[in-house]
């Protein structure tokens, strides 16, 4: 029973640490040992695996946004108002 409790406490400690470092993991701002720590936990934790997958999709979507903003309707209206006498 004590062993199970200690294992659960260790798991939860790793869970909290991993959750707090997922962004740094994706940014490659962790040491090799820290990266391995994240990968070990993500390998056994469905919640952290799901969060990591979501973060990856979000970053991919952000990277696919156009660099130059598209002209908006408001820009066209403002431009026409400036040209009117």
N, C-alpha and C positions, 0 to 999 in steps of 0.2 A: 504494500500500500504506500509506504513512504517512497519507495523507488518510483512508483507511478506518479506521485505528487511532484517529486523532483524533476522527472522528465517533462511533465506538463509545464512546470514553472520555467524550465529551460526553453521549451518550445515557445512559450509566450514571450519570453525575453527576446529570442531570436526573431519572432514574428514582429514585435514592436520595432526592433532595430532595423530589420529588413524593410519594413513599411516606410520608415523614416529615411531610408537611403536609396530607394528605388530611382529617384530622379538623378541622384549623383551616379548611380550605376549606369543609367542610360547615357549620361554625359561623359562617361568614362573618367570620372573624377575620384575613383576609389583605388586603393592600392590592390595589388593582386590578391592578397589575403582577404581583403574586404569584398572583392568581387566574388571570390570563391564562397565566402560566407553567404552572400546574397543568393548565388546560384544553388548552393546546397539547400537553403530554406525554400526557395521558389520550387525546387524539385519535389518537395513534399507538402507544400501548402497551396491548396487550390485557390484560396482567397488572394494571396500575394501573386500567384501566377496570373489570375484574372486582372488584378490591378496593373501588373507589368504589361500585359497584353493591351490593356486600354491605354496606358501611357504611350506605348509604341504607336498605336493607331492615331492617337491625338497628335503626336509629334509628326508623323507622316503627313497627316492632313494639313498641319500648319506649314510644313515645308512645301506643300503643293500649292499654297496660296500664291496668287500673282504678286510679283514684286511691286509693280506699279498699280496703284488703285484705279479702278474703272471710274470714268466720269459718271457722276450721279445726276439725277434729274435736277437736283437743287443747283448743281454747277451750271447746267444749261440755262436754267431760269435766271440765275444771277448774271450770267454773261449777256443774255438778251436784255435784261434791265439796264445793264451798264451801257449798252449800245444805243438805247433809246434816248432821244433828246429831252 
